[in-house]
Amino acid sequence: MIWAAVLGAGVGCYLLKLAGLSVPPQVLEQPLVSRVADLIPVALLAALVAVQVLADGSRLVLDERAAGLGAAVVLLVLRAPFLVVVAGAALTAALLRLVGG
């Protein structure tokens, strides 16, 4: 049963990729399609971040991860380098976990 699911997912991914490559260039050059294609990765990444930061199983939680995300947002607004943003968010969450127990 597992192998059937793996093979089915592989075939589905291949067909999805083939469908994307089969789209005529005239369609991809339209401004609306180009704009949507540019925004989809941003929306997916934002959704993944929200789920990882604000969810614990099926519950909504606000804990140290949310404070780390807040620190990252502040550092991004201040135009800090990417590694500083990541380190600042991790340090914020770690210190709050250390203090909070």
Rosetta constraint file for C-alpha pairs under 8 A:
AtomPair CA 1 CA 5 HARMONIC 6.46 0.50
AtomPair CA 2 CA 6 HARMONIC 6.24 0.50
AtomPair CA 3 CA 7 HARMONIC 5.99 0.50
AtomPair CA 4 CA 8 HARMONIC 5.87 0.50
AtomPair CA 5 CA 9 HARMONIC 5.98 0.50
AtomPair CA 6 CA 10 HARMONIC 6.12 0.50
AtomPair CA 7 CA 11 HARMONIC 6.16 0.50
AtomPair CA 8 CA 12 HARMONIC 6.05 0.50
AtomPair CA 9 CA 13 HARMONIC 6.08 0.50
AtomPair CA 10 CA 14 HARMONIC 6.19 0.50
AtomPair CA 11 CA 15 HARMONIC 6.13 0.50
AtomPair CA 12 CA 16 HARMONIC 6.10 0.50
AtomPair CA 13 CA 17 HARMONIC 6.16 0.50
AtomPair CA 14 CA 18 HARMONIC 6.10 0.50
AtomPair CA 15 CA 19 HARMONIC 6.03 0.50
AtomPair CA 16 CA 20 HARMONIC 6.33 0.50
AtomPair CA 17 CA 21 HARMONIC 6.32 0.50
AtomPair CA 18 CA 22 HARMONIC 6.12 0.50
AtomPair CA 19 CA 23 HARMONIC 6.70 0.50
AtomPair CA 23 CA 27 HARMONIC 6.89 0.50
AtomPair CA 23 CA 28 HARMONIC 7.37 0.50
AtomPair CA 24 CA 28 HARMONIC 6.92 0.50
AtomPair CA 25 CA 29 HARMONIC 6.21 0.50
AtomPair CA 26 CA 30 HARMONIC 6.84 0.50
AtomPair CA 27 CA 33 HARMONIC 7.24 0.50
AtomPair CA 28 CA 33 HARMONIC 5.96 0.50
AtomPair CA 28 CA 34 HARMONIC 6.24 0.50
AtomPair CA 29 CA 33 HARMONIC 7.19 0.50
AtomPair CA 29 CA 34 HARMONIC 6.47 0.50
AtomPair CA 30 CA 34 HARMONIC 6.18 0.50
AtomPair CA 31 CA 35 HARMONIC 6.05 0.50
AtomPair CA 32 CA 36 HARMONIC 6.16 0.50
AtomPair CA 33 CA 37 HARMONIC 6.04 0.50
AtomPair CA 34 CA 38 HARMONIC 6.23 0.50
AtomPair CA 35 CA 39 HARMONIC 6.35 0.50
AtomPair CA 36 CA 40 HARMONIC 6.09 0.50
AtomPair CA 37 CA 41 HARMONIC 7.67 0.50
AtomPair CA 38 CA 42 HARMONIC 7.70 0.50
AtomPair CA 39 CA 43 HARMONIC 6.29 0.50
AtomPair CA 40 CA 44 HARMONIC 6.18 0.50
AtomPair CA 41 CA 45 HARMONIC 6.08 0.50
AtomPair CA 42 CA 46 HARMONIC 6.11 0.50
AtomPair CA 43 CA 47 HARMONIC 6.15 0.50
AtomPair CA 44 CA 48 HARMONIC 6.23 0.50
AtomPair CA 45 CA 49 HARMONIC 6.20 0.50
AtomPair CA 46 CA 50 HARMONIC 6.12 0.50
AtomPair CA 47 CA 51 HARMONIC 6.17 0.50
AtomPair CA 48 CA 52 HARMONIC 6.15 0.50
AtomPair CA 49 CA 53 HARMONIC 5.98 0.50
AtomPair CA 50 CA 54 HARMONIC 5.63 0.50
AtomPair CA 50 CA 55 HARMONIC 7.61 0.50
AtomPair CA 51 CA 55 HARMONIC 5.30 0.50
AtomPair CA 52 CA 56 HARMONIC 7.90 0.50
AtomPair CA 53 CA 65 HARMONIC 5.48 0.50
AtomPair CA 53 CA 66 HARMONIC 5.88 0.50
AtomPair CA 53 CA 69 HARMONIC 7.56 0.50
AtomPair CA 54 CA 60 HARMONIC 5.70 0.50
AtomPair CA 54 CA 61 HARMONIC 5.31 0.50
AtomPair CA 54 CA 62 HARMONIC 6.09 0.50
AtomPair CA 54 CA 63 HARMONIC 7.96 0.50
AtomPair CA 54 CA 65 HARMONIC 7.63 0.50
AtomPair CA 54 CA 66 HARMONIC 6.77 0.50
AtomPair CA 55 CA 59 HARMONIC 5.68 0.50
AtomPair CA 55 CA 60 HARMONIC 4.76 0.50
AtomPair CA 55 CA 61 HARMONIC 5.67 0.50
AtomPair CA 56 CA 60 HARMONIC 6.37 0.50
AtomPair CA 56 CA 61 HARMONIC 6.46 0.50
AtomPair CA 62 CA 66 HARMONIC 5.90 0.50
AtomPair CA 63 CA 67 HARMONIC 6.98 0.50
AtomPair CA 64 CA 68 HARMONIC 6.24 0.50
AtomPair CA 64 CA 92 HARMONIC 7.74 0.50
AtomPair CA 64 CA 93 HARMONIC 4.89 0.50
AtomPair CA 64 CA 94 HARMONIC 7.71 0.50
AtomPair CA 64 CA 96 HARMONIC 5.99 0.50
AtomPair CA 64 CA 97 HARMONIC 6.40 0.50
AtomPair CA 65 CA 69 HARMONIC 6.22 0.50
AtomPair CA 65 CA 93 HARMONIC 5.68 0.50
AtomPair CA 66 CA 70 HARMONIC 6.16 0.50
AtomPair CA 67 CA 71 HARMONIC 6.19 0.50
AtomPair CA 67 CA 89 HARMONIC 7.79 0.50
AtomPair CA 67 CA 92 HARMONIC 6.88 0.50
AtomPair CA 67 CA 93 HARMONIC 6.38 0.50
AtomPair CA 68 CA 72 HARMONIC 6.21 0.50
AtomPair CA 68 CA 88 HARMONIC 7.52 0.50
AtomPair CA 68 CA 89 HARMONIC 4.20 0.50
AtomPair CA 68 CA 90 HARMONIC 6.24 0.50
AtomPair CA 68 CA 91 HARMONIC 7.66 0.50
AtomPair CA 68 CA 92 HARMONIC 5.25 0.50
AtomPair CA 68 CA 93 HARMONIC 4.87 0.50
AtomPair CA 69 CA 73 HARMONIC 6.23 0.50
AtomPair CA 69 CA 89 HARMONIC 6.10 0.50
AtomPair CA 70 CA 74 HARMONIC 6.30 0.50
AtomPair CA 70 CA 89 HARMONIC 7.72 0.50
AtomPair CA 71 CA 75 HARMONIC 6.19 0.50
AtomPair CA 71 CA 85 HARMONIC 7.83 0.50
AtomPair CA 71 CA 88 HARMONIC 6.60 0.50
AtomPair CA 71 CA 89 HARMONIC 5.41 0.50
AtomPair CA 71 CA 92 HARMONIC 6.92 0.50
AtomPair CA 72 CA 76 HARMONIC 6.06 0.50
AtomPair CA 72 CA 85 HARMONIC 5.24 0.50
AtomPair CA 72 CA 86 HARMONIC 6.84 0.50
AtomPair CA 72 CA 88 HARMONIC 6.57 0.50
AtomPair CA 72 CA 89 HARMONIC 5.11 0.50
AtomPair CA 73 CA 77 HARMONIC 6.16 0.50
AtomPair CA 74 CA 78 HARMONIC 6.29 0.50
AtomPair CA 75 CA 79 HARMONIC 6.25 0.50
AtomPair CA 75 CA 80 HARMONIC 5.45 0.50
AtomPair CA 75 CA 84 HARMONIC 7.77 0.50
AtomPair CA 75 CA 85 HARMONIC 5.64 0.50
AtomPair CA 75 CA 88 HARMONIC 7.71 0.50
AtomPair CA 76 CA 80 HARMONIC 5.73 0.50
AtomPair CA 76 CA 81 HARMONIC 7.95 0.50
AtomPair CA 76 CA 85 HARMONIC 6.63 0.50
AtomPair CA 80 CA 84 HARMONIC 6.18 0.50
AtomPair CA 80 CA 85 HARMONIC 6.31 0.50
AtomPair CA 81 CA 85 HARMONIC 6.37 0.50
AtomPair CA 82 CA 86 HARMONIC 6.30 0.50
AtomPair CA 83 CA 87 HARMONIC 6.00 0.50
AtomPair CA 84 CA 88 HARMONIC 5.80 0.50
AtomPair CA 85 CA 89 HARMONIC 6.15 0.50
AtomPair CA 86 CA 90 HARMONIC 6.17 0.50
AtomPair CA 87 CA 91 HARMONIC 5.91 0.50
AtomPair CA 88 CA 92 HARMONIC 6.02 0.50
AtomPair CA 89 CA 93 HARMONIC 6.27 0.50
AtomPair CA 90 CA 94 HARMONIC 6.00 0.50
AtomPair CA 91 CA 95 HARMONIC 5.98 0.50
AtomPair CA 92 CA 96 HARMONIC 6.21 0.50
AtomPair CA 93 CA 97 HARMONIC 6.15 0.50
AtomPair CA 94 CA 98 HARMONIC 6.10 0.50
AtomPair CA 95 CA 99 HARMONIC 6.12 0.50
AtomPair CA 96 CA 100 HARMONIC 5.75 0.50
AtomPair CA 97 CA 101 HARMONIC 5.63 0.50
